[in-house]
Amino acid sequence: MRDLRQKAYQNTTWRKTRETYLRLHPLCEECLKKGKVTPATSIHHKESPFKGGEVNYTLLTDFNNLESICHECHGEIHSKGKVDNPEETYNYLKSLLPDDKHKEDN
């Protein structure tokens, strides 16, 4: 799954989509709901584009499936189980570690 995510996130269309969305939505959308103003640092997919062992490029790049988000809120969303699949959340968080930190899991 990690290789699948890396390939998708290196895709030129995704990179342009991410850049454009962050430019149009520079503030964390979760913080704004709480009345706070925080710069967004990443993009969260409301519905995972990585179900079933393949990339759904429509979900990956659909503006309606994206949310600009700060690092803190992104961590909260994933740690509270607001994603569809706990195993997916684990694999996502594990993918954020440097390779040498989780080689024993592979």
Contacts in CASP RR format, 6 or more apart in sequence:
PFRMAT RR
TARGET T0000
AUTHOR 0000-0000-0000
METHOD contacts of the structure
MODEL  1
MRDLRQKAYQNTTWRKTRETYLRLHPLCEECLKKGKVTPATSIHHKESPF
KGGEVNYTLLTDFNNLESICHECHGEIHSKGKVDNPEETYNYLKSLLPDD
KHKEDN
1 50 0 8 1.000
1 53 0 8 1.000
1 88 0 8 1.000
1 91 0 8 1.000
2 91 0 8 1.000
2 94 0 8 1.000
2 95 0 8 1.000
4 50 0 8 1.000
4 53 0 8 1.000
4 54 0 8 1.000
4 55 0 8 1.000
5 50 0 8 1.000
5 92 0 8 1.000
5 95 0 8 1.000
6 95 0 8 1.000
7 55 0 8 1.000
8 14 0 8 1.000
8 49 0 8 1.000
8 50 0 8 1.000
8 55 0 8 1.000
8 57 0 8 1.000
8 60 0 8 1.000
9 15 0 8 1.000
11 57 0 8 1.000
11 60 0 8 1.000
13 57 0 8 1.000
13 61 0 8 1.000
14 60 0 8 1.000
14 61 0 8 1.000
17 60 0 8 1.000
17 61 0 8 1.000
17 63 0 8 1.000
17 66 0 8 1.000
18 43 0 8 1.000
21 43 0 8 1.000
21 63 0 8 1.000
21 66 0 8 1.000
21 68 0 8 1.000
22 40 0 8 1.000
22 43 0 8 1.000
22 68 0 8 1.000
25 40 0 8 1.000
25 67 0 8 1.000
25 68 0 8 1.000
26 39 0 8 1.000
26 40 0 8 1.000
26 68 0 8 1.000
27 37 0 8 1.000
27 38 0 8 1.000
27 39 0 8 1.000
27 40 0 8 1.000
27 68 0 8 1.000
28 36 0 8 1.000
28 38 0 8 1.000
28 39 0 8 1.000
28 40 0 8 1.000
28 41 0 8 1.000
28 68 0 8 1.000
28 69 0 8 1.000
28 70 0 8 1.000
28 73 0 8 1.000
29 40 0 8 1.000
29 67 0 8 1.000
29 68 0 8 1.000
29 69 0 8 1.000
30 67 0 8 1.000
30 69 0 8 1.000
30 70 0 8 1.000
30 73 0 8 1.000
30 76 0 8 1.000
30 77 0 8 1.000
31 37 0 8 1.000
31 38 0 8 1.000
31 70 0 8 1.000
31 73 0 8 1.000
38 70 0 8 1.000
38 72 0 8 1.000
38 73 0 8 1.000
39 70 0 8 1.000
40 68 0 8 1.000
40 69 0 8 1.000
40 70 0 8 1.000
41 69 0 8 1.000
41 70 0 8 1.000
41 71 0 8 1.000
41 74 0 8 1.000
42 68 0 8 1.000
42 69 0 8 1.000
42 70 0 8 1.000
42 71 0 8 1.000
42 74 0 8 1.000
43 66 0 8 1.000
43 67 0 8 1.000
43 68 0 8 1.000
43 69 0 8 1.000
44 66 0 8 1.000
44 67 0 8 1.000
44 68 0 8 1.000
44 69 0 8 1.000
44 73 0 8 1.000
44 74 0 8 1.000
44 77 0 8 1.000
45 59 0 8 1.000
45 60 0 8 1.000
45 65 0 8 1.000
45 66 0 8 1.000
45 67 0 8 1.000
46 65 0 8 1.000
46 66 0 8 1.000
46 67 0 8 1.000
47 59 0 8 1.000
47 65 0 8 1.000
47 84 0 8 1.000
48 59 0 8 1.000
48 83 0 8 1.000
48 84 0 8 1.000
48 85 0 8 1.000
48 88 0 8 1.000
49 55 0 8 1.000
49 56 0 8 1.000
49 57 0 8 1.000
49 58 0 8 1.000
49 59 0 8 1.000
49 60 0 8 1.000
49 65 0 8 1.000
50 56 0 8 1.000
50 88 0 8 1.000
51 84 0 8 1.000
51 85 0 8 1.000
51 88 0 8 1.000
59 65 0 8 1.000
69 77 0 8 1.000
77 83 0 8 1.000
78 89 0 8 1.000
78 92 0 8 1.000
78 93 0 8 1.000
81 89 0 8 1.000
83 89 0 8 1.000
83 92 0 8 1.000
94 102 0 8 1.000
94 105 0 8 1.000
END
